[in-house]
Amino acid sequence: MENLTAASGHSCGLNILSGDYVERIHGVTAPEAVGYATHEGVRAPLYASPSGKLCPFMNGRVPGACDTDR
């Protein structure tokens, strides 16, 4: 993730699905980041996070990626 952040110049985060929420489990903030940063353990509703909004597009493409029954 550090390499991706360095190459893109943007912050990068890894979130997991937790019911109707996504939870940040790891993140790297770009040094020049302007705006906000989320930290490990922060949870957000699916509708309120960019990664949560991806679920309809991932459904069926990545098995189990957006199963909200967990």
N, C-alpha and C positions, 0 to 999 in steps of 0.2 A: 504494500500500500504506500510505503514511503516513496518507492520508485515511481508509482503512478502519480502521486501528488507532485513530485519533483518534475516529472515530464509534462504534466498538464498545467501546472501552476494553480490547480484548484484543490480544495479540500476533498478528502475521500473518506467514505464511511462504509462499514459493513453492518447491516441490520438483519435481524432474524424476526420471523413472524411469531407472535405470541398472542394467540386468540385473535381479537379484532384490533390488535396493536402491532406496531413494529418496535423492536428494542435495539438500540445501538450496542454492539458488542465490541467494536473496535473502530477507531477513527484517527485520521491524521489531518491536522489543520495546516493549510498552506501558510508559509511565513508571511505572505503579503495579504492574507485574507482580510477582507472588509465585510462586515456583516456579523452573523452569529456563528457560533460553533456549538455542536452538541457533544456531549461526553458520554462515555460508556455508562450503561444503565438507564439512560434516558429513554422513556417510552412515549410514543405518539399514536393517536388513532390512525387507522389506515387512510382515511379520507384526508388527513392533515399532513401527510408526509409524502415526499416524492417517491420513496421506495414502496410505500403502501399503495400508491396510485398505479404502480406497475403490475399489481396482481392480476387485474383482468387481462392484461396482455400476455402474462406468463402462464396463465391457467392452461394446462394441457401440454405446454412446451417443456416445462421443468417439473417432473413428477413430484408432487407433494409440496411444491414451493409455496403455494397459497392456500393450503388446507387450513381453514380457520377452526377446525374441530380440535386442534391440539391443545 
